[in-house]
Amino acid sequence: MDDNEERAKNIIQRYRFDFDKIPKQEIVELIQKEIENYHEGSSEYIRVLCGYLYCIGNASDAELIKRAKYGINFDVGCMIDGEWIESLLSNDADGQRNAIIKYFIEYYCSYLDE
């Protein structure tokens, strides 16, 4: 497992998926830190952080996810789901937020088993 995956795994094992207990400000600060001081190969880690912010956030958080998606590099941009930004900005107008969150959890559940 490379450093990027290890960091992603550690953050998932730390916060898990109890979104009511995840400290939003801490997630915001971690994303900001990654944007300002990007380490090559950290795209999975940043995706996890942005996914957490999507799950616990609201429309006001879309801008930070957008900065992470478009402001670092192509690889990171490809990793961060554009639908997260659209869903937050539209206040879940299409009713897909629960399905997106469910997929996020299913995708990363395997990180808890390692």
NORKA-V683097 format. One record per residue. N is the residue number from 1. PHI is phi in radians with two decimals (999 if undefined). Layout:
<<N | PHI> <N | PHI>>
//
This chain:
<<1 | 999> <2 | -1.40> <3 | -1.03> <4 | -1.05> <5 | -1.16> <6 | -1.11> <7 | -1.12> <8 | -1.10> <9 | -1.05> <10 | -1.09> <11 | -1.21> <12 | -1.20> <13 | -1.18> <14 | -1.27> <15 | -1.65> <16 | 0.97> <17 | -2.23> <18 | -1.57> <19 | -1.09> <20 | -1.19> <21 | -1.82> <22 | -1.44> <23 | -1.29> <24 | -0.99> <25 | -1.08> <26 | -1.15> <27 | -1.10> <28 | -1.00> <29 | -1.12> <30 | -1.13> <31 | -1.14> <32 | -1.03> <33 | -1.08> <34 | -1.18> <35 | -1.11> <36 | -1.29> <37 | -2.37> <38 | -1.13> <39 | -1.82> <40 | -0.87> <41 | 1.54> <42 | -1.67> <43 | -1.11> <44 | -1.16> <45 | -1.06> <46 | -1.14> <47 | -1.06> <48 | -1.07> <49 | -1.04> <50 | -1.15> <51 | -1.10> <52 | -1.08> <53 | -1.09> <54 | -1.04> <55 | -1.15> <56 | -1.86> <57 | -1.70> <58 | -2.53> <59 | -0.97> <60 | -1.18> <61 | -1.60> <62 | -1.07> <63 | -1.10> <64 | -1.18> <65 | -1.10> <66 | -1.10> <67 | -1.07> <68 | -1.16> <69 | -1.17> <70 | -1.82> <71 | -1.80> <72 | -1.84> <73 | -2.86> <74 | -1.06> <75 | -1.05> <76 | -1.13> <77 | -1.00> <78 | -1.24> <79 | -1.35> <80 | -1.53> <81 | -1.23> <82 | -1.09> <83 | -1.15> <84 | -1.10> <85 | -1.13> <86 | -1.05> <87 | -1.11> <88 | -1.14> <89 | -1.14> <90 | -1.58> <91 | 0.95> <92 | 1.05> <93 | -1.01> <94 | -1.57> <95 | 1.23> <96 | -1.70> <97 | -1.01> <98 | -1.06> <99 | -1.18> <100 | -1.14> <101 | -1.11> <102 | -1.05> <103 | -1.11> <104 | -1.00> <105 | -1.10> <106 | -1.05> <107 | -1.11> <108 | -1.72> <109 | -0.99> <110 | -1.08> <111 | -1.19> <112 | -1.36> <113 | -1.50> <114 | -1.46>>
//
